[in-house]
Amino acid sequence: MKYIMSVLAVIIVITACTLTEKKPQKEPQQQMKKVLFVLTSHNQLGNTGEKTGFWIEEFAAPYYTLKDKGVEITLASPKGGQPPIDPKSAADDAQTPATKRFNADKETQQLLANTVQLDKVNAADYDAIFYPGGHGPLWDLSEDPTSIKLIEAFYQSNKPVAAVCHAPAVFKNTKKVDGTPLVQGKKVTGFSNTEEEAVQLTDVVPFLVEEMLKENGGTYSKADNWNPYAVQDGLLITGQNPASSEKVAEMLLEAL
């Protein structure tokens, strides 16, 4: 009997050791999401002789919101290289925590100085596309054939498309597969007529974002001037003004 008990004890010990040594299976790692940021290459504010470009807050706030959550971001522009910064967005009264972080971030400044040329980009490499505003996109990205095709490719591939402030100008010539405007029947927002009037550029810009979105069949809505406001309708995410930048990024993050 003692012999049998000894054998059983040995078996129990061996079994316990085996169970202890069994390594837990590793959970599959979630693949890092990739977002393409497309910035303007246009730097002339109509015939005013003043400079324009992209608005720093509308780049910086979404950039850091996504980057801090582990999203991999590629920066691109029609001409490649350094996209023009609207000098007014660098003024003291336009500073926010995100712009201050950008001003001290040499690494991101270097990435921005070397944006990829837009026609070298492949939509299949990314999970979403985002357009920061500033007045520049009204002149170049609204008419850029490469940008138009990219937006349509993302949309047709069931990938989110986001734009803030003046950047919804990029939907001026984009179409669905059936040839109707991409924003037709969609809830959208963008820089309002009253905001454009407030900055005294109604007669300078080539078109008004609010009017264009309405003419293309979008269901346009807005908040009071300069208040944060963003709208999502399916794959389309749009924000009204610079203050809406972070909200658009949060919606895009959720959509990913």
Contacts in CASP RR format, 6 or more apart in sequence:
PFRMAT RR
TARGET T0000
AUTHOR 0000-0000-0000
METHOD contacts of the structure
MODEL  1
MKYIMSVLAVIIVITACTLTEKKPQKEPQQQMKKVLFVLTSHNQLGNTGE
KTGFWIEEFAAPYYTLKDKGVEITLASPKGGQPPIDPKSAADDAQTPATK
RFNADKETQQLLANTVQLDKVNAADYDAIFYPGGHGPLWDLSEDPTSIKL
IEAFYQSNKPVAAVCHAPAVFKNTKKVDGTPLVQGKKVTGFSNTEEEAVQ
LTDVVPFLVEEMLKENGGTYSKADNWNPYAVQDGLLITGQNPASSEKVAE
MLLEAL
32 70 0 8 1.000
32 71 0 8 1.000
32 72 0 8 1.000
33 70 0 8 1.000
33 71 0 8 1.000
33 72 0 8 1.000
33 127 0 8 1.000
33 128 0 8 1.000
33 256 0 8 1.000
34 71 0 8 1.000
34 72 0 8 1.000
34 73 0 8 1.000
34 74 0 8 1.000
34 125 0 8 1.000
34 126 0 8 1.000
34 127 0 8 1.000
35 66 0 8 1.000
35 71 0 8 1.000
35 72 0 8 1.000
35 73 0 8 1.000
35 74 0 8 1.000
35 126 0 8 1.000
35 127 0 8 1.000
35 128 0 8 1.000
35 129 0 8 1.000
35 130 0 8 1.000
35 252 0 8 1.000
35 256 0 8 1.000
36 73 0 8 1.000
36 74 0 8 1.000
36 76 0 8 1.000
36 121 0 8 1.000
36 123 0 8 1.000
36 125 0 8 1.000
36 126 0 8 1.000
36 128 0 8 1.000
36 129 0 8 1.000
36 130 0 8 1.000
36 150 0 8 1.000
37 59 0 8 1.000
37 62 0 8 1.000
37 63 0 8 1.000
37 73 0 8 1.000
37 74 0 8 1.000
37 75 0 8 1.000
37 76 0 8 1.000
37 130 0 8 1.000
37 131 0 8 1.000
37 132 0 8 1.000
38 76 0 8 1.000
38 77 0 8 1.000
38 118 0 8 1.000
38 129 0 8 1.000
38 130 0 8 1.000
38 131 0 8 1.000
38 141 0 8 1.000
38 147 0 8 1.000
38 150 0 8 1.000
38 170 0 8 1.000
39 54 0 8 1.000
39 59 0 8 1.000
39 75 0 8 1.000
39 76 0 8 1.000
39 77 0 8 1.000
39 83 0 8 1.000
39 112 0 8 1.000
39 115 0 8 1.000
39 131 0 8 1.000
39 132 0 8 1.000
40 53 0 8 1.000
40 54 0 8 1.000
40 77 0 8 1.000
40 78 0 8 1.000
40 83 0 8 1.000
40 84 0 8 1.000
40 133 0 8 1.000
40 134 0 8 1.000
40 136 0 8 1.000
40 137 0 8 1.000
40 139 0 8 1.000
40 140 0 8 1.000
40 141 0 8 1.000
41 77 0 8 1.000
41 78 0 8 1.000
41 79 0 8 1.000
41 80 0 8 1.000
41 83 0 8 1.000
41 84 0 8 1.000
41 140 0 8 1.000
42 52 0 8 1.000
42 53 0 8 1.000
42 84 0 8 1.000
42 136 0 8 1.000
42 137 0 8 1.000
42 138 0 8 1.000
42 139 0 8 1.000
42 140 0 8 1.000
42 141 0 8 1.000
43 51 0 8 1.000
43 52 0 8 1.000
43 53 0 8 1.000
43 84 0 8 1.000
43 136 0 8 1.000
44 51 0 8 1.000
44 52 0 8 1.000
44 139 0 8 1.000
45 51 0 8 1.000
45 52 0 8 1.000
45 135 0 8 1.000
45 201 0 8 1.000
45 204 0 8 1.000
46 52 0 8 1.000
46 139 0 8 1.000
46 204 0 8 1.000
46 205 0 8 1.000
46 206 0 8 1.000
47 204 0 8 1.000
48 204 0 8 1.000
51 84 0 8 1.000
51 86 0 8 1.000
51 87 0 8 1.000
52 84 0 8 1.000
52 86 0 8 1.000
52 134 0 8 1.000
52 135 0 8 1.000
52 136 0 8 1.000
53 83 0 8 1.000
53 84 0 8 1.000
53 85 0 8 1.000
53 86 0 8 1.000
53 134 0 8 1.000
53 135 0 8 1.000
53 136 0 8 1.000
54 83 0 8 1.000
54 84 0 8 1.000
54 85 0 8 1.000
54 86 0 8 1.000
54 89 0 8 1.000
54 132 0 8 1.000
54 133 0 8 1.000
54 134 0 8 1.000
54 136 0 8 1.000
54 137 0 8 1.000
55 86 0 8 1.000
55 89 0 8 1.000
55 94 0 8 1.000
55 132 0 8 1.000
55 133 0 8 1.000
55 134 0 8 1.000
55 165 0 8 1.000
55 166 0 8 1.000
55 242 0 8 1.000
56 85 0 8 1.000
56 86 0 8 1.000
56 89 0 8 1.000
56 90 0 8 1.000
56 94 0 8 1.000
56 99 0 8 1.000
56 102 0 8 1.000
57 89 0 8 1.000
57 94 0 8 1.000
57 96 0 8 1.000
57 98 0 8 1.000
57 99 0 8 1.000
57 242 0 8 1.000
57 245 0 8 1.000
58 89 0 8 1.000
58 132 0 8 1.000
58 133 0 8 1.000
58 134 0 8 1.000
58 164 0 8 1.000
58 165 0 8 1.000
58 167 0 8 1.000
58 242 0 8 1.000
58 245 0 8 1.000
59 102 0 8 1.000
59 112 0 8 1.000
59 132 0 8 1.000
59 133 0 8 1.000
60 96 0 8 1.000
60 98 0 8 1.000
60 99 0 8 1.000
60 101 0 8 1.000
60 102 0 8 1.000
60 245 0 8 1.000
61 96 0 8 1.000
61 98 0 8 1.000
61 245 0 8 1.000
61 246 0 8 1.000
61 249 0 8 1.000
62 130 0 8 1.000
62 132 0 8 1.000
62 162 0 8 1.000
62 164 0 8 1.000
62 245 0 8 1.000
62 246 0 8 1.000
62 248 0 8 1.000
62 249 0 8 1.000
62 252 0 8 1.000
63 73 0 8 1.000
63 98 0 8 1.000
63 102 0 8 1.000
63 108 0 8 1.000
64 98 0 8 1.000
64 101 0 8 1.000
64 102 0 8 1.000
65 246 0 8 1.000
65 249 0 8 1.000
65 250 0 8 1.000
65 253 0 8 1.000
66 73 0 8 1.000
66 249 0 8 1.000
66 252 0 8 1.000
66 253 0 8 1.000
67 73 0 8 1.000
69 253 0 8 1.000
71 253 0 8 1.000
71 256 0 8 1.000
74 116 0 8 1.000
74 121 0 8 1.000
74 125 0 8 1.000
74 126 0 8 1.000
75 111 0 8 1.000
75 112 0 8 1.000
75 115 0 8 1.000
75 116 0 8 1.000
76 115 0 8 1.000
76 116 0 8 1.000
76 117 0 8 1.000
76 118 0 8 1.000
76 120 0 8 1.000
76 121 0 8 1.000
77 83 0 8 1.000
77 115 0 8 1.000
77 116 0 8 1.000
77 117 0 8 1.000
77 118 0 8 1.000
78 117 0 8 1.000
78 118 0 8 1.000
78 140 0 8 1.000
78 141 0 8 1.000
78 144 0 8 1.000
78 146 0 8 1.000
78 147 0 8 1.000
79 117 0 8 1.000
80 114 0 8 1.000
80 115 0 8 1.000
80 116 0 8 1.000
80 117 0 8 1.000
80 118 0 8 1.000
81 113 0 8 1.000
81 114 0 8 1.000
81 115 0 8 1.000
81 117 0 8 1.000
82 112 0 8 1.000
82 113 0 8 1.000
82 114 0 8 1.000
82 115 0 8 1.000
83 112 0 8 1.000
83 115 0 8 1.000
84 136 0 8 1.000
86 134 0 8 1.000
86 135 0 8 1.000
86 136 0 8 1.000
88 94 0 8 1.000
89 99 0 8 1.000
89 134 0 8 1.000
89 242 0 8 1.000
90 99 0 8 1.000
94 242 0 8 1.000
98 245 0 8 1.000
98 246 0 8 1.000
102 108 0 8 1.000
102 109 0 8 1.000
118 144 0 8 1.000
118 146 0 8 1.000
118 147 0 8 1.000
118 150 0 8 1.000
119 146 0 8 1.000
121 146 0 8 1.000
121 150 0 8 1.000
123 129 0 8 1.000
123 150 0 8 1.000
123 153 0 8 1.000
123 154 0 8 1.000
123 157 0 8 1.000
123 159 0 8 1.000
124 157 0 8 1.000
126 154 0 8 1.000
126 159 0 8 1.000
127 159 0 8 1.000
127 160 0 8 1.000
127 256 0 8 1.000
128 154 0 8 1.000
128 159 0 8 1.000
128 160 0 8 1.000
128 161 0 8 1.000
128 162 0 8 1.000
128 252 0 8 1.000
128 255 0 8 1.000
128 256 0 8 1.000
129 150 0 8 1.000
129 151 0 8 1.000
129 154 0 8 1.000
129 159 0 8 1.000
129 160 0 8 1.000
129 161 0 8 1.000
129 162 0 8 1.000
130 162 0 8 1.000
130 163 0 8 1.000
130 248 0 8 1.000
130 249 0 8 1.000
130 252 0 8 1.000
131 137 0 8 1.000
131 141 0 8 1.000
131 162 0 8 1.000
131 163 0 8 1.000
131 164 0 8 1.000
131 167 0 8 1.000
131 168 0 8 1.000
131 170 0 8 1.000
132 164 0 8 1.000
132 165 0 8 1.000
132 167 0 8 1.000
132 245 0 8 1.000
133 163 0 8 1.000
133 164 0 8 1.000
133 165 0 8 1.000
133 166 0 8 1.000
133 167 0 8 1.000
134 165 0 8 1.000
134 166 0 8 1.000
134 167 0 8 1.000
135 166 0 8 1.000
135 201 0 8 1.000
135 205 0 8 1.000
136 166 0 8 1.000
137 166 0 8 1.000
137 167 0 8 1.000
137 169 0 8 1.000
137 170 0 8 1.000
138 166 0 8 1.000
138 169 0 8 1.000
138 205 0 8 1.000
138 206 0 8 1.000
138 207 0 8 1.000
138 209 0 8 1.000
139 206 0 8 1.000
141 147 0 8 1.000
141 167 0 8 1.000
141 169 0 8 1.000
141 170 0 8 1.000
142 169 0 8 1.000
142 170 0 8 1.000
142 172 0 8 1.000
142 173 0 8 1.000
142 206 0 8 1.000
142 207 0 8 1.000
143 172 0 8 1.000
143 173 0 8 1.000
147 170 0 8 1.000
148 170 0 8 1.000
148 173 0 8 1.000
148 174 0 8 1.000
151 161 0 8 1.000
151 170 0 8 1.000
151 171 0 8 1.000
151 174 0 8 1.000
151 182 0 8 1.000
152 174 0 8 1.000
152 175 0 8 1.000
152 176 0 8 1.000
152 182 0 8 1.000
154 160 0 8 1.000
154 161 0 8 1.000
154 235 0 8 1.000
155 161 0 8 1.000
155 174 0 8 1.000
155 176 0 8 1.000
155 182 0 8 1.000
155 235 0 8 1.000
155 236 0 8 1.000
156 177 0 8 1.000
158 235 0 8 1.000
159 235 0 8 1.000
160 235 0 8 1.000
160 236 0 8 1.000
160 237 0 8 1.000
160 252 0 8 1.000
160 255 0 8 1.000
160 256 0 8 1.000
161 235 0 8 1.000
161 236 0 8 1.000
161 237 0 8 1.000
162 236 0 8 1.000
162 237 0 8 1.000
162 238 0 8 1.000
162 248 0 8 1.000
162 249 0 8 1.000
162 251 0 8 1.000
162 252 0 8 1.000
163 169 0 8 1.000
163 170 0 8 1.000
163 171 0 8 1.000
163 190 0 8 1.000
163 237 0 8 1.000
163 238 0 8 1.000
163 239 0 8 1.000
163 248 0 8 1.000
164 190 0 8 1.000
164 230 0 8 1.000
164 238 0 8 1.000
164 239 0 8 1.000
164 240 0 8 1.000
164 241 0 8 1.000
164 242 0 8 1.000
164 244 0 8 1.000
164 245 0 8 1.000
164 248 0 8 1.000
165 190 0 8 1.000
165 191 0 8 1.000
165 239 0 8 1.000
165 240 0 8 1.000
165 241 0 8 1.000
165 242 0 8 1.000
165 244 0 8 1.000
165 245 0 8 1.000
166 190 0 8 1.000
166 191 0 8 1.000
166 209 0 8 1.000
168 183 0 8 1.000
168 188 0 8 1.000
168 189 0 8 1.000
168 190 0 8 1.000
168 191 0 8 1.000
168 209 0 8 1.000
168 213 0 8 1.000
168 238 0 8 1.000
168 239 0 8 1.000
169 207 0 8 1.000
169 209 0 8 1.000
169 212 0 8 1.000
171 181 0 8 1.000
171 182 0 8 1.000
171 183 0 8 1.000
171 188 0 8 1.000
171 212 0 8 1.000
171 213 0 8 1.000
171 216 0 8 1.000
172 207 0 8 1.000
172 212 0 8 1.000
172 216 0 8 1.000
174 181 0 8 1.000
174 182 0 8 1.000
174 183 0 8 1.000
175 181 0 8 1.000
175 182 0 8 1.000
176 182 0 8 1.000
176 184 0 8 1.000
181 216 0 8 1.000
181 217 0 8 1.000
181 218 0 8 1.000
182 216 0 8 1.000
182 236 0 8 1.000
183 213 0 8 1.000
183 216 0 8 1.000
183 217 0 8 1.000
183 218 0 8 1.000
183 236 0 8 1.000
184 216 0 8 1.000
184 217 0 8 1.000
184 218 0 8 1.000
185 217 0 8 1.000
185 218 0 8 1.000
185 219 0 8 1.000
186 218 0 8 1.000
186 219 0 8 1.000
186 233 0 8 1.000
186 234 0 8 1.000
186 236 0 8 1.000
187 218 0 8 1.000
187 219 0 8 1.000
187 221 0 8 1.000
187 231 0 8 1.000
187 232 0 8 1.000
187 233 0 8 1.000
187 236 0 8 1.000
188 213 0 8 1.000
188 218 0 8 1.000
188 219 0 8 1.000
188 220 0 8 1.000
188 221 0 8 1.000
188 231 0 8 1.000
188 233 0 8 1.000
188 236 0 8 1.000
188 238 0 8 1.000
189 213 0 8 1.000
189 220 0 8 1.000
189 221 0 8 1.000
189 222 0 8 1.000
189 229 0 8 1.000
189 230 0 8 1.000
189 231 0 8 1.000
189 238 0 8 1.000
189 239 0 8 1.000
189 240 0 8 1.000
189 244 0 8 1.000
190 209 0 8 1.000
190 210 0 8 1.000
190 213 0 8 1.000
190 220 0 8 1.000
190 222 0 8 1.000
190 238 0 8 1.000
190 239 0 8 1.000
190 240 0 8 1.000
190 241 0 8 1.000
191 209 0 8 1.000
191 210 0 8 1.000
191 240 0 8 1.000
191 241 0 8 1.000
192 209 0 8 1.000
192 210 0 8 1.000
192 222 0 8 1.000
192 225 0 8 1.000
192 240 0 8 1.000
192 241 0 8 1.000
193 202 0 8 1.000
193 208 0 8 1.000
193 210 0 8 1.000
193 211 0 8 1.000
194 225 0 8 1.000
195 225 0 8 1.000
195 226 0 8 1.000
195 240 0 8 1.000
195 241 0 8 1.000
196 202 0 8 1.000
196 205 0 8 1.000
196 208 0 8 1.000
196 209 0 8 1.000
196 210 0 8 1.000
198 225 0 8 1.000
202 208 0 8 1.000
210 220 0 8 1.000
210 222 0 8 1.000
213 220 0 8 1.000
214 220 0 8 1.000
221 229 0 8 1.000
221 231 0 8 1.000
222 229 0 8 1.000
222 240 0 8 1.000
223 229 0 8 1.000
223 240 0 8 1.000
225 241 0 8 1.000
226 241 0 8 1.000
226 243 0 8 1.000
227 240 0 8 1.000
227 241 0 8 1.000
227 243 0 8 1.000
228 240 0 8 1.000
228 241 0 8 1.000
228 243 0 8 1.000
228 244 0 8 1.000
228 246 0 8 1.000
228 247 0 8 1.000
229 239 0 8 1.000
229 240 0 8 1.000
229 241 0 8 1.000
229 244 0 8 1.000
229 247 0 8 1.000
230 237 0 8 1.000
230 238 0 8 1.000
230 239 0 8 1.000
230 240 0 8 1.000
230 244 0 8 1.000
230 247 0 8 1.000
230 248 0 8 1.000
230 251 0 8 1.000
231 237 0 8 1.000
231 238 0 8 1.000
231 239 0 8 1.000
232 251 0 8 1.000
232 255 0 8 1.000
235 255 0 8 1.000
237 248 0 8 1.000
237 251 0 8 1.000
237 252 0 8 1.000
237 255 0 8 1.000
238 248 0 8 1.000
239 245 0 8 1.000
239 247 0 8 1.000
239 248 0 8 1.000
END
